[in-house]
Amino acid sequence: GPHADTYALEKGPNTYCARCHSPQNWDIAAKIDPPPNCVSCKFATEPEPRIAQSNTLVAEEEWQDIGCAICHHVQDGIADSAIAWLDITTNYYETVASSTELCEKCHTDTETLRHSRDISGGDHADFTCTDCHDAHTTAASCTTGGCHTDFTTRYPVIIPEHEDQVDAEECTQCHSSVADIHMNILDETPVACMDCHQLLMGEYAQVRYQSAHSNLHAVVTCVACHDGAALEVGPLPNEGQWVTFRTTSLLGRETTAPYQSHVVQREVDCVRCHYPDNLWGLTTATGALPDTSNGE
């Protein structure tokens, strides 16, 4: 996974950044120099890496990555399943209470770096990192992780006319099965679904699922809509996929870059993208239902 392959000239494989990217190559005395050679790394616009005096570049063949021993006790080549943090300064393991505490050993903010992930708010406030992320591949998916398998279906909606009908047998007098998400009506029932639900469930059917969770938003990531941290939203340059962005200030310079929000909520504010005169020519969100008649 990505922890086992962290060497990249553009990410600063030096003795300072190695504290997290390759702990066994970290020099406790390393520090950041004044500009222009703050750290040893390669700029995309320059042919050769810049070399800083106080944090030397580490050769790729000497780079250790983030090996098993950083997060697990390893004995005779076998890693213990329990997690712990290897403190390079003492060469002893620290006990950690959760995967989040372990991840935050590196994914944190310092005076000069912004690597933290805020998971204290939103609907996932009680989650740990590995509740969503695979511990080794670091992959996470809202739709394939086993949590949001019903993201294209209707959420429960109270139907006032049916408040007194709580018995499954009563439901199946009209519906084929209470477990059927689409609540298909039996062939012999002389009414159609929309005769009852056009008004009561029309908003859910037409807006939230035919629009928000359809191919109309196929290039929009889940977090681009469901971010609860008020991050900026927009398409990735040259890719088209819509994600969240964060602006940070480092050494006096502001930088806006893609940032995976970890404050997630169910509520969505369409105006974040669909505001008047937006940059992308999107329709303006007015709160009205979209026209699904196709001109008929």
C-alpha positions as CSV (number, residue, x, y, z in Angstrom):
1,G,0.0,0.0,0.0
2,P,1.0,3.7,0.0
3,H,2.7,3.4,3.4
4,A,5.2,0.9,1.9
5,D,6.0,3.2,-1.1
6,T,6.6,6.7,0.1
7,Y,9.7,7.8,-1.8
8,A,9.0,10.7,-4.2
9,L,11.4,13.6,-4.9
10,E,8.4,16.0,-5.1
11,K,7.4,15.0,-1.5
12,G,10.7,15.7,0.1
13,P,12.5,12.4,0.8
14,N,14.8,14.2,3.3
15,T,15.9,13.6,6.8
16,Y,13.2,16.1,8.1
17,C,10.1,14.9,6.3
18,A,11.3,11.3,6.9
19,R,9.9,11.7,10.5
20,C,6.6,10.6,9.0
21,H,7.3,9.4,5.5
22,S,10.2,7.1,6.5
23,P,10.7,7.2,10.3
24,Q,13.8,5.1,10.3
25,N,15.5,7.7,8.1
26,W,14.6,10.6,10.4
27,D,17.3,12.7,11.8
28,I,16.1,14.3,15.1
29,A,18.5,17.2,14.5
30,A,17.0,18.0,11.1
31,K,15.2,21.3,10.7
32,I,13.7,23.5,8.0
33,D,16.0,26.1,6.5
34,P,15.0,29.6,5.4
35,P,13.7,30.0,1.8
36,P,14.4,29.4,-1.0
37,N,15.9,26.0,0.0
38,C,13.6,25.2,2.9
39,V,13.7,21.4,2.5
40,S,15.4,19.1,0.2
41,C,12.8,18.3,-2.5
42,K,12.1,18.7,-6.2
43,F,9.8,21.3,-7.7
44,A,7.8,20.3,-10.8
45,T,9.1,23.3,-12.7
46,E,12.8,22.6,-12.0
47,P,15.0,19.8,-13.4
48,E,17.0,19.1,-10.3
49,P,16.0,18.8,-6.6
50,R,16.8,21.7,-4.3
51,I,19.1,20.7,-1.4
52,A,18.8,22.2,2.1
53,Q,21.7,22.2,4.4
54,S,19.7,21.2,7.5
55,N,17.8,18.3,6.0
56,T,19.7,16.3,3.5
57,L,18.2,14.3,0.7
58,V,18.0,10.5,1.3
59,A,18.9,8.2,-1.6
60,E,16.1,6.0,-2.8
61,E,18.0,2.8,-2.1
62,E,18.4,3.9,1.6
63,W,14.8,5.0,2.1
64,Q,12.9,2.7,4.5
65,D,9.3,3.8,3.9
66,I,6.8,3.1,6.6
67,G,7.4,-0.5,7.4
68,C,5.4,-2.9,9.5
69,A,7.6,-2.3,12.6
70,I,6.5,1.4,12.8
71,C,2.9,0.3,13.7
72,H,3.3,-3.2,15.0
73,H,5.7,-5.2,17.2
74,V,7.7,-7.4,14.9
75,Q,9.4,-10.5,16.1
76,D,11.2,-13.1,13.9
77,G,9.7,-11.4,10.9
78,I,6.1,-11.7,12.1
79,A,4.1,-8.6,12.9
80,D,1.8,-8.6,15.9
81,S,-1.9,-7.9,15.0
82,A,-2.1,-5.3,17.7
83,I,-1.1,-1.8,16.9
84,A,1.5,0.3,18.6
85,W,3.7,3.3,17.7
86,L,7.5,2.9,17.5
87,D,9.1,6.1,18.9
88,I,12.3,6.4,16.9
89,T,13.8,8.7,19.5
90,T,13.7,6.0,22.2
91,N,13.3,2.9,20.1
92,Y,10.4,1.8,22.3
93,Y,6.8,1.3,21.4
94,E,4.0,3.5,22.7
95,T,0.6,2.1,23.4
96,V,-2.2,3.7,21.4
97,A,-5.9,3.5,22.3
98,S,-7.2,3.4,18.7
99,S,-6.2,3.5,15.1
100,T,-7.0,7.2,15.1
101,E,-4.5,7.9,17.8
102,L,-1.9,5.9,15.8
103,C,-2.7,7.8,12.5
104,E,-2.5,11.1,14.3
105,K,1.2,10.5,15.1
106,C,1.8,11.6,11.5
107,H,-1.5,13.0,10.3
108,T,-1.3,16.2,12.5
109,D,-0.6,19.9,12.2
110,T,2.7,21.4,13.2
111,E,4.1,24.9,12.9
112,T,5.0,24.4,9.3
113,L,2.9,21.4,8.1
114,R,-0.8,20.8,7.7
115,H,-1.4,17.1,7.6
116,S,-4.3,16.7,10.1
117,R,-7.7,15.3,9.3
118,D,-10.6,16.7,11.4
119,I,-13.0,13.9,12.2
120,S,-14.5,15.5,15.4
121,G,-17.7,16.7,13.8
122,G,-20.3,15.6,11.4
123,D,-22.1,12.2,11.3
124,H,-18.8,10.3,11.6
125,A,-17.6,11.9,14.8
126,D,-17.5,8.6,16.7
127,F,-15.6,6.7,13.9
128,T,-12.0,5.7,14.0
129,C,-9.8,6.0,10.9
130,T,-10.0,2.3,10.2
131,D,-13.8,2.2,10.4
132,C,-13.6,3.6,6.9
133,H,-10.0,3.2,5.7
134,D,-8.3,-0.1,5.0
135,A,-5.4,-0.1,7.4
136,H,-2.9,-1.0,4.7
137,T,-4.2,0.2,1.4
138,T,-5.7,3.3,3.1
139,A,-8.6,3.0,0.6
140,A,-12.0,4.2,1.7
141,S,-15.3,4.3,-0.2
142,C,-18.7,5.6,0.9
143,T,-20.5,3.3,-1.6
144,T,-18.5,0.1,-1.5
145,G,-17.4,0.1,2.2
146,G,-20.6,-1.7,3.3
147,C,-22.1,1.3,5.1
148,H,-24.0,3.2,2.4
149,T,-25.2,0.4,0.2
150,D,-28.6,2.0,0.0
151,F,-27.4,5.4,-1.3
152,T,-29.6,5.3,-4.4
153,T,-32.8,4.3,-2.5
154,R,-35.4,6.2,-0.7
155,Y,-34.9,6.8,3.0
156,P,-37.9,6.1,5.2
157,V,-40.6,8.7,4.8
158,I,-43.6,9.0,7.1
159,I,-46.9,8.7,5.2
160,P,-49.6,10.4,7.3
161,E,-52.4,8.3,5.7
162,H,-50.6,5.1,6.9
163,E,-49.6,6.1,10.4
164,D,-51.9,3.5,12.0
165,Q,-50.7,0.7,9.7
166,V,-47.7,-0.9,11.4
167,D,-48.4,-4.5,10.7
168,A,-46.5,-6.1,7.8
169,E,-49.6,-8.0,6.7
170,E,-51.5,-4.8,6.3
171,C,-48.8,-3.4,4.1
172,T,-48.8,-6.4,1.8
173,Q,-52.4,-6.1,1.2
174,C,-51.3,-3.4,-1.3
175,H,-47.6,-3.9,-1.6
176,S,-45.8,-7.0,-2.8
177,S,-43.4,-6.9,0.2
178,V,-42.5,-4.4,2.9
179,A,-38.9,-5.3,2.3
180,D,-39.1,-4.2,-1.4
181,I,-37.4,-0.9,-1.5
182,H,-39.5,0.3,-4.4
183,M,-42.8,-0.9,-2.7
184,N,-44.1,-2.4,-6.0
185,I,-47.9,-2.6,-6.0
186,L,-49.5,-5.9,-6.7
187,D,-50.8,-6.4,-10.3
188,E,-54.4,-6.7,-9.0
189,T,-54.2,-3.4,-7.1
190,P,-56.2,-0.9,-9.2
191,V,-53.9,2.1,-8.3
192,A,-50.5,3.1,-9.4
193,C,-47.7,4.2,-6.9
194,M,-47.8,7.8,-7.9
195,D,-51.5,8.0,-7.3
196,C,-50.6,8.1,-3.6
197,H,-47.0,9.1,-3.6
198,Q,-46.6,11.8,-6.2
199,L,-47.0,14.5,-3.6
200,L,-45.8,12.7,-0.5
201,M,-42.7,11.2,-1.9
202,G,-42.3,13.0,-5.1
203,E,-39.5,15.3,-3.8
204,Y,-37.5,12.3,-2.7
205,A,-38.0,10.4,-5.9
206,Q,-37.4,13.3,-8.3
207,V,-34.8,15.5,-6.6
208,R,-32.7,13.5,-4.2
209,Y,-32.4,10.3,-6.1
210,Q,-33.1,10.9,-9.8
211,S,-31.1,14.0,-9.7
212,A,-28.5,14.0,-6.8
213,H,-27.6,10.3,-7.0
214,S,-27.9,9.8,-10.7
215,N,-25.6,10.2,-13.7
216,L,-26.3,14.0,-13.5
217,H,-23.7,14.0,-10.7
218,A,-21.6,11.0,-11.8
219,V,-18.4,13.1,-11.5
220,V,-19.3,14.5,-8.1
221,T,-17.7,12.7,-5.2
222,C,-19.8,11.9,-2.1
223,V,-17.9,14.4,0.1
224,A,-18.2,17.2,-2.4
225,C,-21.9,17.4,-1.5
226,H,-21.9,15.9,2.0
227,D,-18.9,17.9,3.4
228,G,-19.9,19.6,6.7
229,A,-16.7,21.6,7.2
230,A,-17.6,24.4,4.7
231,L,-14.7,23.6,2.5
232,E,-14.4,24.9,-1.1
233,V,-15.9,22.7,-3.8
234,G,-14.9,22.5,-7.4
235,P,-13.7,20.2,-10.2
236,L,-10.1,18.9,-10.3
237,P,-8.2,20.5,-13.1
238,N,-7.9,18.4,-16.3
239,E,-9.9,15.6,-14.6
240,G,-13.4,17.0,-14.1
241,Q,-14.1,15.1,-10.9
242,W,-15.6,17.4,-8.2
243,V,-14.0,17.3,-4.8
244,T,-13.4,19.5,-1.8
245,F,-10.5,22.0,-1.5
246,R,-8.7,23.6,1.4
247,T,-6.7,26.8,1.5
248,T,-3.7,26.8,4.0
249,S,-1.0,29.3,4.8
250,L,2.6,28.0,5.0
251,L,5.7,30.1,5.4
252,G,3.7,33.2,4.4
253,R,2.2,31.6,1.3
254,E,-1.4,30.6,0.7
255,T,-2.1,27.4,-1.2
256,T,-5.4,25.9,-2.3
257,A,-5.3,22.2,-2.9
258,P,-7.6,19.2,-3.0
259,Y,-8.4,18.1,0.5
260,Q,-10.5,15.1,1.6
261,S,-13.0,16.4,4.1
262,H,-13.6,14.1,7.1
263,V,-16.5,16.1,8.5
264,V,-19.4,14.4,6.7
265,Q,-23.1,15.1,7.1
266,R,-26.3,13.9,5.4
267,E,-27.6,17.4,4.7
268,V,-26.6,19.0,1.4
269,D,-26.5,22.7,0.4
270,C,-26.8,22.8,-3.3
271,V,-26.0,26.5,-3.4
272,R,-22.4,25.8,-2.7
273,C,-22.1,25.0,-6.4
274,H,-25.4,26.0,-7.9
275,Y,-25.2,29.7,-6.9
276,P,-26.1,32.6,-9.3
277,D,-23.4,33.3,-11.9
278,N,-21.2,30.4,-10.7
279,L,-17.9,29.8,-12.4
280,W,-19.0,26.6,-14.1
281,G,-22.3,27.6,-15.8
282,L,-24.4,25.3,-13.5
283,T,-28.1,26.0,-13.1
284,T,-29.0,28.1,-10.1
285,A,-30.6,26.2,-7.2
286,T,-34.0,27.7,-6.5
287,G,-35.6,24.9,-4.4
288,A,-38.0,24.0,-7.2
289,L,-38.3,20.5,-8.4
290,P,-36.4,19.8,-11.7
291,D,-38.5,19.3,-14.9
292,T,-38.7,15.6,-15.5
293,S,-41.3,15.7,-18.2
294,N,-38.8,15.7,-21.1
295,G,-41.1,18.1,-22.8
296,E,-44.1,15.8,-22.8
